[in-house]
């Protein structure tokens, strides 16, 4: 690694789709062998596929067409290698020569998005060109590196479902590389990396708001999910977390009352009391260590809660665990839990509450919650 180059100046570049210039290779070994290529190469680890997800129950006024559409297509899994020099800035913005690389959202739905407010500060887009203004301080990276950072990298659910599987996809390849991460990621990221045997010496911290990296050999793993559809290969990543020896209740009600955002249920006390009467223990995963969270869900037979990152911990649960999700029928319908249930073989049902002021807040009718609990006990 060398020191800083001359500062970058704002300039206009062409917009170039990744798939127009990336060339396939036959094996992962061929992709990783030897010095970096002059251009962009990739190996497709698994092709895309279509699937059908069926909810255990669907209660209330949620849009079933959105559920079907968002869970229908599993993305292809690819590992890209870019040689010859790539500018890296923002949340996955890539510039090579005089071109801004447009990443196909089917494979990179949270990386390199032009509509992120953070990325918008570096871009002015036209139909075929872009005016770029990357941070003027530039750092040259001569050693191989993995571009892991992305939008949402400070959110637990994104780490669990996006960044962690992407990292394991890259580390399964025969390469030795540093990992590029945003300098302000959450503290628990270090715990996750240590579980994979990755120490601080393997990380390249980038101050995304102040510096641009010039990487001579960068690997970019694609995503293992598209919308609510998740590749079964994500199970390999989630299986790496060891569970601390612990005994927890088998029926869990995941409460969000102690999170920063708070519960989305206006009547959360009433619904939690109902769950307790039905044999569920109210738990707050964010108060537990990572190892204890893994153990908490690894022993669960039934899990109920509000849609969100905490409920995504069912990735640690066994096949057959029954999951109930409470959520709003308006705004962004958060049915990602459906994809988790599909790849983990966990029957998953949904109960939509009544909007209460905004797209997140809901009042959950007791009768609807009761029907969901009944479905978790009696469903096929």
PyMOL commands that set and color helices and strands:
alter all, ss='L'
color gray80, all
select helices_A, chain A and resi 18-20+28-32+64-70+117-120+156-171+188-195+200-202+234-238+268-277+285-287+290-298+310-316+336-344+366-378
alter helices_A, ss='H'
color red, helices_A
select strands_A, chain A and resi 11-17+22-24+40-46+49-50+58-59+73-74+77-89+93-96+99-102+123-125+129-132+137-141+145-147+178-182+203-206+211-221+225-226+229-230+251-254+281-283+302-306+322-327+348-352+354-355+362-363
alter strands_A, ss='S'
color yellow, strands_A
deselect
rebuild
show_as cartoon
